[in-house]
Amino acid sequence: MARNIQSLERAAAMLRLLAGGERRLGLSDVASSLGLAKGTAHGILRTLQAEGFVEQDPASGRYQLGAELLRLGNSYLDVHELRARALVWTDDLARASGESVYVGVLHKSGVLIMHHVFRPDDSRQVLEVGAMQPLHSTALGKVLSAYDPVAHTQVVEVEREAFTPRTVTDAAGFEEVLALTRARGWASDVEETWDGVASVAAPIHDRRRMPVGAVAVAGAVERVCGESREPRGTLVASVRDCARAVSRDLGAGRF
């Protein structure tokens, strides 16, 4: 019988450790947990980092899983219940709105795009499954921050970057945004993350009525918003209907 490759076994153990332990681990933590010399652990971590499987926080030097694992996991995403339940409804939303549709979930203090439906025209577009978006400035992120206590904790503990002059970064102002999101049941991003781009998002709940993700429509400001720079009412209604439909399919019942 062929022998297992020790370095690969150690790398796999390291990935499982980072996935199952604290959100970030230092080199000493990794080495001691796996019974490895620091030099050996550091070499494996550096290799995993170079391949995108591990990321290192520049401030603390601690390690966490990298987004490349999600890109390799598209086969898993295909059978993921949330994505599976959202397929038909998001296709319908893209056709009805004429815009791109995204489904996002909380992942490492950000929003992971786990499903993306292209805008139904002939323009050249890039698939964004596996991409990360910020929690504080995007419509998807605001919805997750408003409804998911874990997301809220993560977003208030970090410095919120101003991507454009319209990004809300101060703590009090951001909490007002989240309160408004909860009050009306949806969130918007009008050039707060990218110039010229606006989006609208609504929460998706599971059978326990817990927030498990959000769905959003995104496109050019002039199409998504009216002259008042507020998202068009019909578009907001379509996004909310889609979110409710996916939630019902997940067993959440009527909202």
C-alpha positions in Angstrom: 0.0 0.0 0.0 1.3 3.5 -0.9 2.3 5.6 2.1 0.6 8.9 2.7 2.6 12.1 2.0 3.4 13.6 5.4 3.6 17.2 4.3 0.1 16.9 2.7 -1.3 15.3 5.9 0.1 18.2 7.9 -1.3 20.8 5.5 -4.7 19.2 5.7 -4.5 19.1 9.5 -3.6 22.7 9.5 -6.6 23.7 7.4 -8.9 21.7 9.6 -7.4 23.4 12.7 -8.0 26.9 11.2 -11.5 25.9 10.2 -12.5 24.5 13.6 -10.8 26.7 16.1 -10.7 30.4 16.8 -11.3 32.7 13.9 -7.5 33.5 13.7 -4.5 31.6 15.1 -0.9 32.6 15.6 2.1 30.6 14.4 2.8 29.3 18.0 -0.8 28.2 18.4 -0.8 26.3 15.1 2.6 24.6 15.8 1.7 23.6 19.4 -1.7 22.3 18.4 -0.3 20.0 15.7 2.9 19.1 17.5 5.1 20.7 14.9 8.3 22.7 15.1 7.7 26.4 14.4 9.9 26.3 11.4 7.9 23.4 9.9 4.6 25.0 10.7 5.7 28.3 9.2 6.8 26.7 6.0 3.5 25.0 5.5 1.6 28.1 6.3 3.7 30.2 3.9 3.0 27.6 1.1 -0.8 27.6 1.8 -0.8 31.4 1.9 1.0 31.6 -1.5 -1.7 29.3 -2.9 -4.5 31.4 -1.4 -5.7 28.7 1.0 -4.6 30.7 4.0 -4.5 34.4 4.7 -2.4 36.3 7.3 -3.8 39.3 9.1 -1.2 42.1 8.5 -1.9 43.7 11.9 -1.8 40.7 14.2 0.2 38.3 12.1 -2.4 35.6 12.8 -3.7 33.1 10.2 -7.1 32.2 8.9 -8.6 30.3 6.0 -8.3 31.9 2.5 -11.0 32.5 -0.1 -9.3 30.2 -2.6 -10.9 27.3 -0.7 -14.3 28.6 -1.6 -13.4 28.9 -5.3 -12.3 25.3 -5.3 -15.5 24.4 -3.5 -17.9 25.3 -6.3 -19.0 21.6 -6.5 -20.1 22.0 -2.9 -21.8 25.2 -3.6 -23.8 23.5 -6.3 -25.4 21.3 -3.6 -25.6 23.8 -0.9 -29.2 24.1 0.2 -29.3 27.9 0.1 -27.9 28.2 -3.4 -30.1 25.3 -4.6 -33.2 26.9 -3.2 -32.3 30.3 -4.7 -31.5 29.2 -8.3 -35.0 29.6 -9.8 -36.0 32.7 -7.9 -32.8 34.6 -8.6 -33.0 33.7 -12.3 -36.6 35.1 -12.3 -35.4 38.2 -10.4 -32.6 38.9 -13.0 -35.0 38.6 -15.9 -37.6 40.8 -14.2 -35.1 43.5 -13.1 -32.7 43.4 -16.0 -29.9 43.5 -13.5 -27.3 41.3 -11.9 -28.4 39.3 -8.9 -26.2 38.1 -6.0 -26.7 35.8 -3.0 -24.3 36.5 -0.2 -23.5 34.9 3.2 -21.4 36.0 6.2 -17.8 34.8 5.9 -14.8 36.1 7.9 -16.0 39.7 8.6 -17.3 40.1 5.0 -19.9 38.9 2.5 -19.0 35.9 0.4 -20.8 35.8 -2.9 -22.0 32.2 -3.2 -24.3 32.7 -6.2 -24.3 35.2 -9.1 -26.8 35.6 -11.9 -25.6 37.6 -14.9 -27.5 40.7 -16.1 -29.6 39.4 -18.9 -28.1 41.3 -21.8 -25.2 40.8 -24.2 -22.6 42.7 -22.2 -19.4 41.1 -21.1 -19.5 40.1 -17.4 -17.3 38.3 -14.9 -18.6 35.6 -12.6 -18.1 36.8 -9.0 -18.8 33.5 -7.1 -16.2 33.3 -4.4 -15.6 37.1 -4.3 -15.8 39.0 -1.0 -17.7 42.2 -0.3 -17.5 44.5 2.7 -20.2 44.3 5.4 -20.5 48.0 6.2 -21.0 49.6 2.7 -22.8 47.0 0.5 -26.5 46.4 0.6 -25.8 42.7 1.2 -23.5 43.5 4.1 -25.9 45.9 5.7 -28.7 43.4 5.6 -26.5 40.7 7.2 -25.2 43.2 9.8 -28.7 44.3 10.7 -30.2 40.8 11.1 -27.3 38.6 12.1 -25.8 39.3 15.6 -22.5 37.6 14.6 -22.2 39.9 11.5 -23.1 42.9 13.7 -20.4 42.1 16.2 -17.8 41.7 13.5 -18.6 44.9 11.6 -18.6 47.1 14.7 -15.3 45.7 15.9 -13.3 46.8 12.9 -12.5 50.1 11.3 -14.9 50.8 8.5 -13.1 52.0 5.4 -14.5 54.9 3.3 -14.6 53.5 -0.3 -16.3 56.7 -1.6 -17.4 60.0 0.0 -20.8 58.4 0.6 -19.6 55.5 2.7 -21.0 55.7 6.3 -18.1 54.9 8.6 -18.9 56.5 12.0 -20.4 54.1 14.6 -23.6 56.2 15.3 -24.4 56.8 11.7 -23.9 53.1 10.8 -26.2 52.0 13.6 -28.8 54.4 12.2 -28.4 52.7 8.9 -28.9 49.3 10.4 -32.0 50.4 12.4 -33.5 51.8 9.2 -32.7 48.5 7.4 -34.6 46.5 10.1 -37.5 48.9 10.1 -38.1 48.7 6.3 -36.8 45.1 5.7 -34.2 46.0 3.1 -31.0 47.9 2.5 -29.4 49.9 -0.2 -26.0 50.9 -1.4 -26.0 54.0 -3.6 -22.4 54.6 -4.7 -21.1 53.8 -1.1 -18.8 51.0 -2.3 -18.3 51.6 -6.1 -18.8 54.9 -8.0 -21.7 54.6 -10.4 -23.1 51.4 -8.9 -26.2 50.9 -6.7 -27.7 47.8 -5.1 -30.7 46.7 -3.1 -30.8 43.7 -0.8 -33.2 41.8 1.5 -32.6 39.0 4.1 -33.1 35.3 3.6 -34.2 33.3 6.6 -34.2 29.5 7.3 -36.8 27.3 9.0 -35.7 28.6 12.4 -36.3 32.1 11.1 -32.6 32.8 11.5 -30.8 35.0 8.8 -28.7 32.7 6.6 -27.9 35.1 3.8 -29.2 37.9 1.6 -30.1 38.5 -2.0 -29.4 41.7 -3.9 -29.8 43.3 -7.3 -27.0 45.6 -8.4 -26.5 47.8 -11.4 -25.8 51.3 -12.7 -27.2 54.0 -10.5 -29.3 55.5 -13.3 -31.1 52.2 -13.8 -31.5 51.1 -10.1 -32.4 54.5 -8.8 -34.8 57.2 -9.8 -34.0 60.9 -10.0 -34.2 61.1 -6.2 -31.3 58.6 -6.0 -33.5 56.3 -4.0 -33.9 52.7 -5.3 -37.0 52.3 -7.5 -40.0 51.0 -5.5 -40.7 48.2 -8.0 -37.1 47.0 -7.8 -37.2 46.9 -4.0 -40.5 45.0 -4.1 -39.0 42.4 -6.5 -35.9 41.9 -4.3 -38.0 41.4 -1.2 -40.4 39.0 -3.0 -37.4 36.9 -4.1 -36.0 36.9 -0.5 -39.3 35.8 0.9 -39.7 33.1 -1.8 -36.3 31.6 -1.0 -37.0 31.8 2.7 -40.3 30.0 2.3 -38.4 27.2 0.3 -36.0 26.9 3.2 -39.0 26.4 5.6 -39.2 29.9 7.1 -42.9 30.2 6.4 -44.5 33.6 5.6 -42.8 36.9 6.7 
